Amino acid sequence: MGEQLIVPDQLPTWVPGEVTVRSPDDAWDGVSVRGYRYRDSDVEVPAMRDFMVVAYHRGATDMRRRIDHGWHHEQLRPGDVSLLTRAADSHWRWDRPIEVVHVYLTHDQLASTCREMYGREVEEVELHDTIKADDPSIHRTAMAIAQEAAQGGVGSELLVDSLTTAMSVSILRRHANIVFRTPDSPERLTARQEHLVRDYVRSHLDRRLTLDELAGAVGLSKFHFARQFRGSTGTTPHEFVLRRRMERARLLLERTDTPLPEVASSCGFADQSHMNRVFRKRSGTTPGAVRRDR
């Protein structure tokens, strides 16, 4: 079974904040906006259904973000934007209050704009996931969309549609990877490719594994690899690796007396705390409880 993706209205469950603006429910097509006022925070965010643009409006902060077990760090201030791809878990830490605007773009929105731009059918779109993108025009567009959500007026939907198209074009030109659909493009890994990937994951599970690395093991681009891997396994590479980490950790917990920090390290978790969070979230228990109950 694949991962469960959350929608914009579910985000405050994981990232609590004071709402400053929100778009009308079901009034806009392919885009929605939320504004938040946040205190300093340390939060984990599940994989989201939509692409997200974060426009920083007030307050400057030191921002750290972890994705695929690697931490990235930037200083962010008003005028900056973050561009976040969809379907990826992440962990965020910032140390000062900030006010931001989130613009959420659906996959269908970006794909339809892409079809109009290039005149070709689109298989997949993925943003260049970055905490700090140098693109003032996207920030201005995000703030204009938020202003329409707050004030509205005659022709608001037409204006938002125009602004959304402008933002989508900017993102697709400068900040995205696009996979076009071809009639002869395979949708699954071959049996040998799948065997190679499984063997590679098993042999390198004690360290960070990137999508580029897994794709390289079978000689594919990461975008073709991700699609074909899901076609073969029914899940994403990230989810597959995480499950393998949990399986190996559970075996070590049940069959050995290896200290918990060593179990976490040998299974590729960032640390024991990270392993604890993953176990609790996905199995409702902890590594310590698994060991006690063996």
N, C-alpha and C positions, 0 to 999 in steps of 0.2 A: 504494500500500500504506500502511496506517495505521501509527502508531507502535507500538513494542513496549513493553508495560507490564511492569514488574517486580513480583514478589511479595515479601512481607515477608522471607522467608529469603534473598533476594538482596541486601537492603539493605547488609549488612556489607561486600560487595564494594566499595561506593563510600564507605561511612561506617564505617570500622573502629572497634570498641569492645569492651570487656569485657562479656559477657553476664551480667546479674545475675538475670534471671528469664525464663522463656518458658512459654507455654501448651502443654498436651499436643498432640502432633500429631494432627490430624483428630478431636479429641475435642469441640470446640466448633463450633457452627454459626453462621456469619456473622460471627464475631469471633475475633481472635487477639491475643496480647499479647507484647511483648518488652521487657525492661528492659536498659538499657545504661549503662555508665560510660565517659564520653568524656574524652579530653584535649582541649585547645584544637585547633581544626581549621579547615580551609578545604577544602570538599568540594563537588562537583557531584553532584546526585542525579537520575537519570533519572525519567521519568514512572512513577508507581506505579499498580498495579491498584486498590488499595483507598484509601478515605478514611483519614486518620490523625489521631489525637489524640495530642499530645505533652504529657505531664504532667511538669513539672519538680520533681524530688524533692530533690536536694541540689546546692549550689553556685549562685552567682549569676554572670551573665556579660553582657557586651555582645553582643547577637545581631544579625547582619546577614543578610538574605536577599534574593536577587535572583530575580525571576520576570518573564518578558516584558521583560527588559532593564532593569527598574526595581528599585533597591535600597530595602529597607525596614529600619528599625532600631528595636530596642527593648532595654530593660534587663529581663532575665528572672531570676527568683529562685524558690525553692521555693513552690509554690502556684499558679504561673502555668500556663497551658495555651496551646499553639498548635493551631489547627485547620487542616488542610491538605486541600484538595480533591484528587481523583484526576486522573491523566492530565495532569500538568503538570511539566515539567522545572524544576529550581530549583538555586540555588547558595547555600551556607550558609557563614558565617564566625562563629566565636566564639572568645574570647580567654582563657577560663578553663575548668578542668575542671568537668564537670557530670555529674549522674546523672539519667536520665530514664526514663519509662515510655512506650512506644508502644502505643496501642490501635488496631488496624486493623479497620475496619468495611467489609464488602463492600457493593457497590451493591445487591445483592439484599436485604441486611439492612435498609438504610435504606428501600428502596422498599417492602418488605413492611410495615414499621412505618408508613410513610406511608399505605399503602392502608387499614390498620386505623384510623388516626387520622381520615382524611378520607372513607373509603368511595368512593374514586375510583381508577381505574387511573393509574399514574404512568409518565410517559415518561422523565423525567430528574430527578436530584437533583444539586445542586452546592453545596458548602459555601462560606460566606463565608470565603475563604482569608485567615487572619490569623495573624501571629506571636504576638500577645498578646491572647487573648480573656478578657474579664472574666466568668468563670463558675466560681466555686469549686465548685459542685455537680458539674460535669463532672470537675474534678480529683479530688474525693473518690471519685467512681465509678470513675475510671481506676485509682486506687490500690487500691480494693477488688477490682477485677478482677485486678490484679497479685498481690494477697495470695492470692486463690484459686488462681492459677497456681502460686504458691510453696508453699502449704500444702495445698490441696485438702481432701478429706474427704467424708463421706457427704453427698449432696445438692449437691455442688459444681456439677454441670452445671446443675441447676435454679436455683441462686443466680446463676451467671454469666449464664444466660438472662435472669433478672429484671434484673440490673444492666445488661446490654446493651440491653434494651428501654428502661430508664430513661434511659440515655445517648442512645439514638437519638431518643427523644421530646424531650429537652432540646435536642439539636442541631437537629432539624427545626422546633421552635417558635421558636428564637432565632437560629440560625446557618446557615440554608440557604435556597436558592432551589429551588423545585419547579415542574416543568413537568408538568401533567396531560395525559393522552392524550385527544384529542378525535377523533371519527370523521372530521371534515372538515378536520383539520389537515394542511397540505401537508408532505411529508417531504423535499422538494427545493426548492432555489432555482429561480425561473423562469430562463429563458435570459438575460433582461435583467438580473436581479439578479446572476447569476453573472458576466456581463460587467462590470457596474458594480464588483463587488468586485475582480475581477482588475485592472481599470483603476486602481482606487483604490490597490491594493497597489503596482502598478508605478509610480505617480506619487509615492508617499510612502515608498518603500523605504529612503530615506536616514535615516529617523528611527524612533523607537519606534512600533509600531502595537499598539493595544490591541483586545481583543475588543469592547468597547463602541463603539469608533470604527468598526470594520468593520461591526458590526451596524447602526450608525446610518447608514452609507452606503446601506443598502437599506431603512431604516425598520423594522427588526425588533428585538425584545428580544434581548439577547445569548444567552439560553438557547434560544429558537427558532432563532436564526441558527446557532448552533453545530451543532444537530442537522441542520438543512436543508443547511448547508454540507457536512457529512460525507456526507449523502445524495447530493449533487451531485458531489462531488470524490473521495470515498473516503478523505479524510483530515481532520485537524483544521485549523482556521485557523492555529494556532501552527505546525504542521508545514508547512503550505503556504507561509507567509511565510518560514520558515527555508530552505526549498528555493529560493524565489525569490532570497533573499539570496545563497545559494551560487552559483546560476546567474549572477547579475550579477557577482559577484566573480570567478568563473572567466573570464568574458568579458574583464573588465578586465585580469586577470593574463595572459591569453594574447594579447591584442590591443593592449595599451598598456604604457607604462613608468611608469604612475602609481605613486608610492611606496606600499608596503604599508599604512602607517597611513591614507593617504587612501582607499585601496580599502576598508578596513574601515569608515571613517566614511561613505563614500558609499553603502555597501550596508547600513547600519543596524546593524552590529555595535557592541558597546559599546566595543571597542578592538581593536588588532591581536592581542592575546593571546586575546581571545574568538574572533576569526575563526580563529586557529590551532587552538584546541581543537575548534571545530565541524568544521573540515575534517578534522582527524586522526580524530575520532570517527566521522564519517560517510563519509569516502572513503579513509581510511587513508593520506593524504598531507598535505602542508602547502601553504599558499599559495606559499611560497618555492620548493618543489619544482615546483609547477605552472608557475611562471614560468620556471624553469630548463629545463624540459622542453618548452617551447612550440616 
